[in-house]
Amino acid sequence: MRWLSANKSYIGLASVLIIAVLSFALAPGFWAKLALHAGNFYFNVEGDGVYNLDKARKYFEIALKLDPKVPDAWHQLSRIDFLRGDFYTALTNINKQIELHGENFMASFYVRGLIQGYMCKISAAEEDFKKFLEWDSQNWAALNDLAWIYFQQGEYEKAEEASRQGLDVAPQNPWLLNSLGVSLLNQGAKAEAREVFLKAQNYVALLTEKEWQKAYPGNDPKLADHGIENIKKIIAANLELASD
């Protein structure tokens, strides 16, 4: 009888565990979040993922069918659309993300700033970058992109200021140094710009593929080598302009 009693206890415990697992698995949003993780895996943003935008998009769309409010699927879809140059769809999706999650997911304001910058919605892009920087004032990439927005407006002094703020955070960053040099060059400070470009050239020579990938999250890692060569060529061309 003692053995039978113990056996019944084990069966009871197993039943409770099975019910608990099933309840969790069948809970609203569970499968949506699972699909979201799969999308992030194929977007190469979670651990050792792989890069396949078609599969990533497929899983993000599945996640949204299961739960239209799953945390960041609209955000990730927008990034994919942006990478593919479909700025209007990207803007629609990031607006949906912000509508649903707003200031609980501030990175979406940065993404919207990029999209609007490429759509030449300059004032709106500036507003979004500033909003993001209120949340993360030390983000060098956002400061560099804000400098890019000021440059498009012909506000070279403001572009210089944003670049210098970024360099306070990342003093050896070749993108920021290039932005600063271009801002100085357009203000007629050719000699100072040349010194900045020389510094940028020294640091870009040390740039690794891993650092490039970190600067361009969501881009195909296979493009890292090409991306590094491209920024090297841009800095070299700007240095030549400052040396004339």
Secondary structure, DSSP 8 states (H G I E B T S, - for coil): -HHHHHHHHHHHHHHHHHHHHHHHHTSTTHHHHHHHHHHHHHBT-SSS--B-HHHHHHHHHHHHHH-TT-TTHHHHHHHHHHHTT-HHHHHHHHHHHHHHHGGGSTHHHHHHHHHHHHTT-HHHHHHHHHHHHHH-TT-HHHHHHHHHHHHHTT-HHHHHHHHHHHHHH-TT-HHHHHHHHHHHHTTT-HHHHHHHHHHHHHHHTT--HHHHHHHSTTS-GGGHHHHHHHHHHHHHHHHHHHH-
